[in-house]
Amino acid sequence: MKEKGLRIKETIKQHILNNKKEYIIVTLLFVIGIFLGVFFVNNMQEAEKAEVQEYLNNFIEKMKQTENLDSISLLKTSIFQNVMLGVIIWFFGTTVIGIPVVFGLVIYRGFCFGYTISVCVTIMGMAKGLIFVLINLLLPSMFLIPAILGIAVSGFKLYKSIVKDNRKENIKLEIVRHTVFSLVMLVVMLVASIVEIFISTNILKAVIKYF
């Protein structure tokens, strides 16, 4: 088991090294999205902040009042959202003209990440906001973000390969490789949903009474 784990770790490491430039570009786009999300929150009008605060307060109160969460229903929703995102990135990654859309989706996810963190800290204060983010966002993001970036990089690599060699045989081979890799990343996204609902949400449910 330990040897198998080492092989998987080495395979992941080699994959990242082989696609270092692509991962740097995609990660930079994600970071740009984070900064845009933070910038957006910092420049929100007071009325907009009040609306967000009301939504966040309602969410916290609902969590406090709910005795038993419908974990299966929440899991289905989370899986649907994550799988749809993965499939959309995969689909646009299989087309040459779809790469700007892939990059746009990466920036958008970074924006959502930065927006959520900034809103929680701004509305709830530094201490409570960071605790809320760490519990609710960090654990599933450890699986979700790498999976999103991985599918985006795979699509980017496919695009570069087709530009270099547009023979029909090469295109078919690269699309198959992109699809297989994307399926593996979809499994990782499913893990992210399971972690989000059965670990993060339950921890949040246990500590939210102190908010």
Backbone bond lengths (Angstrom), bond angles and torsions (degrees), N, CA, C in turn:
res aa  C-N    CA-C-N  psi(-1)  N-CA   C-N-CA  omega(-1)  CA-C   N-CA-C  phi
1 M - - - 1.470 - - 1.529 111.57 -
2 K 1.344 115.10 -43.02 1.462 119.96 179.07 1.520 111.00 -64.19
3 E 1.358 115.25 -40.87 1.467 120.16 179.68 1.529 110.92 -65.25
4 K 1.331 115.95 -38.37 1.468 120.55 178.25 1.527 110.56 -64.56
5 G 1.326 115.85 -41.03 1.460 120.60 178.09 1.508 111.69 -62.78
6 L 1.329 116.48 -39.38 1.466 121.30 178.59 1.518 111.10 -65.59
7 R 1.350 116.56 -37.72 1.465 120.55 178.57 1.524 111.22 -65.71
8 I 1.327 115.43 -42.14 1.472 119.73 178.42 1.531 110.09 -63.28
9 K 1.325 115.99 -44.41 1.462 121.13 178.99 1.516 111.30 -60.64
10 E 1.334 116.36 -42.06 1.462 121.39 -179.66 1.531 110.85 -67.57
11 T 1.342 116.20 -37.49 1.469 121.04 178.66 1.525 110.90 -64.42
12 I 1.342 115.90 -43.97 1.470 120.83 178.32 1.523 110.28 -63.21
13 K 1.322 115.89 -44.10 1.463 121.11 179.78 1.524 111.07 -60.47
14 Q 1.331 116.25 -44.73 1.455 121.02 -179.50 1.521 111.34 -66.12
15 H 1.326 116.58 -39.24 1.469 121.35 177.84 1.522 110.94 -59.99
16 I 1.333 116.49 -45.14 1.465 120.57 -179.99 1.520 111.06 -65.38
17 L 1.336 116.82 -42.27 1.472 120.79 179.13 1.530 111.63 -63.82
18 N 1.333 116.06 -38.13 1.468 120.34 -179.93 1.525 112.65 -70.33
19 N 1.323 116.07 -22.14 1.478 120.81 -178.75 1.530 110.78 -122.71
20 K 1.323 114.96 35.63 1.464 121.08 -173.70 1.526 112.48 -57.49
21 K 1.327 116.99 -47.22 1.467 120.81 -177.64 1.525 111.12 -61.87
22 E 1.331 115.23 -43.63 1.473 119.55 -179.64 1.522 111.33 -64.31
23 Y 1.326 116.79 -41.13 1.469 120.09 179.60 1.531 111.04 -67.01
24 I 1.321 116.74 -36.25 1.478 119.97 178.24 1.518 109.91 -63.48
25 I 1.335 116.44 -45.86 1.470 120.79 -178.98 1.529 111.13 -63.13
26 V 1.331 116.62 -48.61 1.476 121.04 -177.54 1.531 110.53 -65.88
27 T 1.334 116.81 -39.54 1.471 120.29 179.06 1.520 110.80 -65.73
28 L 1.325 116.94 -39.31 1.470 120.74 177.02 1.526 110.98 -61.86
29 L 1.330 116.64 -39.51 1.469 120.53 177.27 1.521 111.05 -62.97
30 F 1.333 115.31 -41.13 1.469 120.14 178.04 1.530 110.54 -63.42
31 V 1.330 116.86 -43.02 1.468 121.56 179.46 1.526 110.27 -64.72
32 I 1.339 117.21 -39.24 1.466 120.99 175.94 1.525 109.49 -58.67
33 G 1.331 116.11 -42.77 1.468 120.66 177.59 1.515 111.78 -60.55
34 I 1.342 117.45 -40.42 1.468 121.20 177.87 1.515 110.86 -60.55
35 F 1.322 116.30 -47.32 1.467 120.59 179.41 1.522 111.86 -62.78
36 L 1.331 116.91 -37.58 1.462 120.39 177.66 1.531 110.44 -64.55
37 G 1.338 116.43 -39.66 1.462 120.53 178.14 1.517 112.00 -63.61
38 V 1.337 116.31 -44.53 1.467 121.18 178.06 1.525 110.33 -64.24
39 F 1.338 116.27 -43.31 1.468 121.49 179.89 1.526 110.80 -61.67
40 F 1.336 115.85 -40.63 1.465 120.71 -179.57 1.524 111.01 -61.86
41 V 1.342 116.56 -45.45 1.467 120.88 -179.71 1.528 110.64 -65.34
42 N 1.318 117.01 -41.50 1.467 120.89 -179.20 1.523 112.69 -64.73
43 N 1.335 116.33 -20.84 1.468 120.14 -178.86 1.527 112.57 -110.03
44 M 1.320 116.82 16.76 1.466 120.68 177.09 1.520 110.81 -72.10
45 Q 1.317 115.96 147.07 1.458 121.35 174.63 1.525 109.48 -74.00
46 E 1.316 116.48 159.25 1.471 120.89 -178.49 1.522 111.83 -59.87
47 A 1.330 116.64 -37.15 1.467 120.39 179.64 1.532 110.74 -63.95
48 E 1.335 116.15 -39.89 1.460 120.77 179.05 1.530 110.73 -67.38
49 K 1.341 116.05 -41.01 1.463 120.33 177.84 1.526 110.98 -62.69
50 A 1.339 115.75 -37.19 1.466 120.20 179.53 1.526 110.64 -64.90
51 E 1.334 116.42 -39.61 1.469 120.68 178.42 1.526 111.17 -64.41
52 V 1.329 115.65 -43.84 1.463 120.49 179.60 1.528 110.35 -64.96
53 Q 1.335 116.39 -40.86 1.470 120.84 179.24 1.525 110.51 -63.16
54 E 1.327 116.37 -41.07 1.469 119.97 178.74 1.528 110.47 -63.34
55 Y 1.335 116.42 -42.53 1.470 120.71 179.01 1.525 110.80 -62.73
56 L 1.332 116.41 -43.85 1.462 121.04 -178.62 1.525 111.13 -66.59
57 N 1.331 115.92 -41.35 1.472 120.44 178.59 1.531 111.28 -64.28
58 N 1.327 115.62 -40.36 1.473 120.20 178.12 1.523 111.19 -64.07
59 F 1.337 115.84 -39.34 1.458 120.88 178.44 1.526 110.75 -62.90
60 I 1.330 116.29 -45.51 1.468 121.37 -179.64 1.524 110.76 -64.14
61 E 1.334 117.27 -43.72 1.459 121.24 179.74 1.522 111.63 -64.30
62 K 1.328 115.62 -39.20 1.465 120.03 178.70 1.521 110.44 -64.33
63 M 1.343 116.04 -40.30 1.466 120.55 177.93 1.527 110.82 -63.69
64 K 1.326 116.68 -39.58 1.465 121.08 -179.60 1.521 111.42 -66.17
65 Q 1.343 116.22 -37.75 1.459 120.64 -173.89 1.532 113.01 -84.82
66 T 1.320 116.88 -19.07 1.461 120.44 -178.32 1.524 109.94 -80.86
67 E 1.315 116.34 117.84 1.455 120.80 -178.67 1.527 111.47 -72.62
68 N 1.337 115.53 -53.65 1.463 120.54 -178.29 1.526 109.95 -123.48
69 L 1.310 115.49 119.27 1.454 120.08 178.49 1.525 110.41 -76.68
70 D 1.322 115.31 143.67 1.466 120.89 175.82 1.529 107.42 -83.30
71 S 1.334 115.13 80.57 1.466 121.23 -173.27 1.523 112.79 -60.96
72 I 1.332 116.96 -37.57 1.470 120.54 -178.01 1.521 110.58 -65.21
73 S 1.327 115.98 -43.96 1.464 120.31 179.15 1.528 110.68 -64.80
74 L 1.327 116.49 -43.05 1.464 120.94 178.27 1.531 110.68 -63.61
75 L 1.332 115.92 -38.89 1.461 120.18 179.43 1.527 110.92 -65.03
76 K 1.327 116.59 -43.12 1.465 120.60 178.73 1.529 111.08 -59.96
77 T 1.347 116.10 -42.21 1.464 120.43 179.51 1.520 110.98 -64.62
78 S 1.339 115.42 -45.33 1.463 120.43 -179.52 1.522 111.58 -63.28
79 I 1.328 116.77 -44.04 1.465 120.97 179.02 1.517 110.69 -62.58
80 F 1.325 116.32 -43.80 1.471 120.35 179.81 1.526 110.69 -59.32
81 Q 1.334 116.34 -47.06 1.468 120.56 -178.64 1.525 111.64 -63.54
82 N 1.327 116.51 -45.15 1.468 120.33 -178.59 1.524 111.96 -67.90
83 V 1.344 116.02 -43.60 1.462 119.54 -179.79 1.530 110.90 -65.33
84 M 1.331 117.19 -41.31 1.466 120.60 178.29 1.522 110.74 -60.59
85 L 1.330 116.29 -43.47 1.467 120.37 178.35 1.526 110.30 -61.52
86 G 1.347 116.22 -46.40 1.462 120.53 179.50 1.512 112.65 -61.51
87 V 1.329 116.93 -42.86 1.472 121.81 -179.64 1.524 110.86 -65.79
88 I 1.332 116.79 -40.66 1.474 120.59 179.54 1.525 110.49 -63.53
89 I 1.344 116.61 -45.11 1.465 120.13 178.68 1.523 110.27 -63.85
90 W 1.353 116.63 -41.47 1.468 120.71 177.25 1.519 110.74 -60.43
91 F 1.327 116.59 -47.67 1.473 121.13 -176.27 1.521 111.41 -60.53
92 F 1.326 116.53 -51.31 1.469 118.84 -178.71 1.527 111.32 -68.89
93 G 1.344 116.36 -24.70 1.452 119.84 176.55 1.514 113.42 -71.12
94 T 1.350 117.53 -18.62 1.465 121.11 179.32 1.523 111.80 -84.17
95 T 1.326 117.36 -6.55 1.466 120.77 179.95 1.524 109.56 -115.19
96 V 1.309 115.78 142.70 1.466 121.09 -179.86 1.531 110.69 -62.56
97 I 1.327 116.18 -43.27 1.463 119.99 -176.65 1.529 112.47 -76.43
98 G 1.353 116.79 -9.75 1.467 120.16 -176.64 1.517 115.01 -87.58
99 I 1.343 117.78 -7.21 1.459 120.60 -177.55 1.529 112.71 -60.05
100 P 1.353 120.03 -41.19 1.474 118.71 175.73 1.527 112.54 -58.34
101 V 1.340 116.64 -33.82 1.464 120.69 178.13 1.527 109.57 -67.65
102 V 1.343 116.60 -42.13 1.468 121.32 177.28 1.520 110.05 -58.69
103 F 1.317 116.45 -47.90 1.468 120.82 179.02 1.529 110.76 -62.22
104 G 1.340 115.64 -39.09 1.463 120.04 178.38 1.518 112.10 -63.20
105 L 1.335 116.53 -38.98 1.467 120.97 178.49 1.529 111.47 -67.50
106 V 1.330 116.43 -36.81 1.470 120.37 176.84 1.532 109.81 -64.05
107 I 1.329 116.59 -44.58 1.470 120.69 178.02 1.528 110.07 -62.75
108 Y 1.339 116.25 -40.99 1.462 120.68 -179.86 1.526 111.80 -62.52
109 R 1.348 116.43 -42.71 1.470 118.93 178.58 1.524 110.98 -66.11
110 G 1.322 116.09 -36.82 1.459 119.47 174.72 1.520 110.91 -63.99
111 F 1.332 116.21 -40.22 1.469 121.61 177.01 1.525 110.39 -59.40
112 C 1.329 116.93 -47.09 1.475 121.32 179.43 1.525 111.08 -60.85
113 F 1.324 116.27 -40.37 1.461 121.91 179.92 1.528 110.31 -63.82
114 G 1.334 115.97 -50.51 1.470 120.54 179.62 1.519 112.21 -65.18
115 Y 1.342 116.18 -39.47 1.463 121.66 179.44 1.529 110.62 -61.48
116 T 1.342 116.30 -46.79 1.470 121.10 -178.28 1.523 111.38 -62.21
117 I 1.316 116.26 -47.15 1.467 120.35 179.81 1.523 110.48 -61.31
118 S 1.332 116.37 -48.15 1.465 120.98 -176.91 1.528 112.01 -64.46
119 V 1.333 116.68 -41.05 1.469 120.90 178.99 1.523 110.89 -62.92
120 C 1.327 116.48 -46.91 1.471 120.76 -178.35 1.521 111.26 -61.42
121 V 1.320 117.05 -44.01 1.467 121.10 -179.66 1.527 110.64 -68.79
122 T 1.342 116.64 -40.92 1.470 121.10 -178.69 1.526 111.61 -66.49
123 I 1.326 116.72 -44.67 1.460 121.79 -174.81 1.527 112.01 -80.63
124 M 1.335 116.99 -41.65 1.462 120.88 -172.27 1.524 113.67 -97.79
125 G 1.316 116.86 -9.39 1.460 119.82 -175.77 1.517 110.69 94.01
126 M 1.317 117.24 162.01 1.457 121.64 -174.32 1.530 112.68 -59.43
127 A 1.342 117.80 -51.73 1.465 121.63 -173.96 1.534 111.64 -65.08
128 K 1.334 116.88 -58.45 1.462 120.66 -178.23 1.523 111.46 -64.54
129 G 1.335 115.88 -38.46 1.465 120.44 -179.51 1.512 112.14 -61.95
130 L 1.321 116.75 -45.24 1.467 120.83 179.52 1.526 111.69 -67.25
131 I 1.332 116.39 -39.66 1.467 119.66 177.13 1.528 110.24 -61.90
132 F 1.318 116.07 -45.39 1.463 121.83 179.26 1.530 110.78 -59.19
133 V 1.330 115.54 -45.50 1.469 120.94 -179.17 1.523 110.96 -66.38
134 L 1.323 116.76 -44.69 1.466 120.83 -178.44 1.524 111.58 -60.74
135 I 1.335 115.89 -40.50 1.465 119.95 -178.71 1.526 111.29 -75.00
136 N 1.315 115.69 -47.64 1.462 120.80 -169.33 1.526 114.10 -86.12
137 L 1.335 116.49 -24.14 1.463 119.72 -170.26 1.529 113.85 -117.92
138 L 1.324 116.65 -39.59 1.460 119.98 -169.68 1.521 113.55 -64.77
139 L 1.345 117.71 -51.06 1.466 120.72 -175.36 1.533 113.21 -58.48
140 P 1.350 118.80 -54.25 1.474 117.68 178.89 1.523 113.05 -65.36
141 S 1.345 116.86 -29.99 1.468 120.46 -179.36 1.517 112.30 -67.88
142 M 1.339 116.53 -24.86 1.466 120.60 177.46 1.525 111.08 -63.11
143 F 1.335 116.77 -23.46 1.464 121.74 176.93 1.528 110.63 -101.89
144 L 1.331 116.39 -42.38 1.459 121.06 -172.56 1.529 112.72 -67.80
145 I 1.326 117.12 -48.50 1.468 120.59 -175.81 1.527 112.25 -62.71
146 P 1.350 119.30 -49.15 1.469 118.37 177.63 1.530 112.71 -58.83
147 A 1.348 116.74 -35.26 1.469 120.50 179.52 1.523 110.64 -66.06
148 I 1.327 116.75 -44.54 1.471 121.16 178.40 1.520 110.77 -61.61
149 L 1.333 115.84 -47.24 1.460 120.24 179.52 1.529 110.78 -63.74
150 G 1.344 116.07 -37.55 1.461 120.44 179.99 1.521 112.09 -62.85
151 I 1.334 117.96 -45.99 1.468 121.41 179.13 1.526 110.26 -64.88
152 A 1.333 116.48 -39.77 1.466 120.73 178.68 1.530 110.84 -63.25
153 V 1.322 116.59 -43.70 1.471 121.19 178.32 1.527 110.43 -63.40
154 S 1.327 116.60 -41.59 1.465 121.00 178.98 1.525 110.90 -60.80
155 G 1.339 116.13 -42.22 1.463 120.55 177.15 1.516 112.16 -65.76
156 F 1.324 116.18 -39.85 1.461 122.21 178.16 1.530 110.28 -63.12
157 K 1.334 115.30 -41.91 1.467 121.24 178.86 1.533 110.14 -64.70
158 L 1.338 116.60 -40.77 1.457 121.22 176.93 1.527 110.70 -60.39
159 Y 1.324 115.77 -44.49 1.465 121.54 179.68 1.529 110.53 -59.13
160 K 1.337 116.86 -47.49 1.467 121.39 -179.05 1.523 111.13 -64.37
161 S 1.326 116.50 -37.47 1.459 120.92 -179.83 1.526 111.27 -66.81
162 I 1.343 116.77 -41.11 1.466 121.05 -179.93 1.525 110.44 -67.63
163 V 1.339 116.43 -38.44 1.471 120.22 178.61 1.536 110.21 -62.75
164 K 1.335 116.34 -39.74 1.471 120.84 -179.31 1.529 112.15 -74.31
165 D 1.325 116.39 -38.75 1.467 120.92 -175.98 1.523 108.99 -142.34
166 N 1.341 116.04 99.81 1.463 119.90 -175.27 1.529 113.06 -96.50
167 R 1.334 116.09 23.20 1.469 118.90 173.86 1.527 109.68 -66.11
168 K 1.309 115.95 146.44 1.464 121.73 -176.09 1.522 111.68 -58.46
169 E 1.351 116.43 -41.13 1.465 120.65 -178.56 1.529 111.32 -63.50
170 N 1.334 116.01 -41.48 1.464 120.53 -179.66 1.524 111.14 -67.40
171 I 1.327 116.22 -40.93 1.469 120.40 -179.84 1.525 110.68 -61.81
172 K 1.347 116.09 -44.93 1.471 120.62 178.98 1.525 111.18 -60.41
173 L 1.341 116.07 -45.70 1.461 121.37 -178.51 1.526 111.00 -62.23
174 E 1.318 116.99 -45.01 1.467 121.22 -177.65 1.529 111.51 -68.35
175 I 1.335 116.84 -36.22 1.469 120.46 177.49 1.525 110.34 -65.28
176 V 1.341 116.29 -40.51 1.477 120.34 177.32 1.525 110.10 -62.31
177 R 1.337 116.89 -46.12 1.459 121.08 178.38 1.523 111.42 -59.75
178 H 1.328 115.85 -45.00 1.468 121.67 179.05 1.528 110.78 -61.53
179 T 1.328 116.43 -41.22 1.461 121.35 -178.33 1.523 111.65 -68.05
180 V 1.329 116.61 -44.70 1.470 120.74 179.85 1.526 110.16 -62.67
181 F 1.331 116.35 -45.55 1.465 119.99 179.18 1.528 110.94 -62.87
182 S 1.328 116.49 -40.74 1.467 121.12 179.83 1.525 111.15 -63.85
183 L 1.340 117.01 -37.12 1.467 120.64 177.40 1.530 110.93 -62.98
184 V 1.337 116.14 -39.98 1.468 119.82 176.78 1.523 110.05 -62.73
185 M 1.328 116.51 -42.30 1.464 120.82 179.42 1.529 111.62 -67.14
186 L 1.334 116.98 -31.15 1.466 120.51 176.09 1.522 110.76 -64.72
187 V 1.325 116.36 -36.60 1.468 120.51 175.82 1.529 109.62 -62.50
188 V 1.326 116.14 -41.38 1.473 120.55 177.40 1.526 109.90 -62.79
189 M 1.334 117.27 -37.42 1.466 121.28 178.42 1.528 110.96 -67.58
190 L 1.326 116.63 -33.23 1.465 120.38 174.85 1.525 110.46 -65.12
191 V 1.332 115.88 -39.97 1.466 120.73 175.90 1.525 109.74 -61.03
192 A 1.329 116.68 -40.00 1.471 121.36 178.33 1.525 110.77 -59.27
193 S 1.337 116.79 -40.89 1.467 121.27 178.72 1.524 110.94 -65.37
194 I 1.325 116.76 -42.65 1.472 120.93 179.44 1.523 110.57 -63.29
195 V 1.337 116.47 -43.88 1.470 121.31 178.33 1.525 110.42 -62.86
196 E 1.340 115.41 -42.58 1.471 120.13 -178.71 1.524 111.76 -60.39
197 I 1.326 116.94 -46.86 1.464 120.75 -172.62 1.526 112.14 -82.40
198 F 1.320 117.69 -45.97 1.459 120.02 -171.72 1.531 114.08 -91.42
199 I 1.327 117.40 -14.74 1.466 119.48 177.85 1.521 110.75 -114.38
200 S 1.347 116.37 -63.27 1.470 120.15 -176.05 1.527 112.59 -60.12
201 T 1.336 116.33 -47.93 1.466 120.21 -177.45 1.519 111.83 -64.51
202 N 1.323 117.30 -39.79 1.463 120.35 179.74 1.534 111.81 -69.53
203 I 1.320 116.78 -37.82 1.469 119.72 175.55 1.524 109.80 -64.51
204 L 1.333 115.46 -44.34 1.462 120.13 178.95 1.522 110.83 -61.05
205 K 1.333 116.28 -40.58 1.464 121.14 179.14 1.527 111.00 -61.50
206 A 1.329 116.01 -34.71 1.472 120.95 -177.93 1.523 112.44 -74.39
207 V 1.331 116.92 -32.38 1.478 119.80 -174.18 1.530 113.27 -104.31
208 I 1.343 117.06 -8.40 1.455 118.23 -173.20 1.524 113.69 -68.73
209 K 1.322 116.92 -19.36 1.463 120.21 177.93 1.526 112.05 -64.09
210 Y 1.328 117.43 -17.84 1.453 121.50 179.17 1.529 112.74 -89.51
211 F 1.344 116.36 -3.47 1.469 119.49 -178.91 1.533 110.35 -83.30
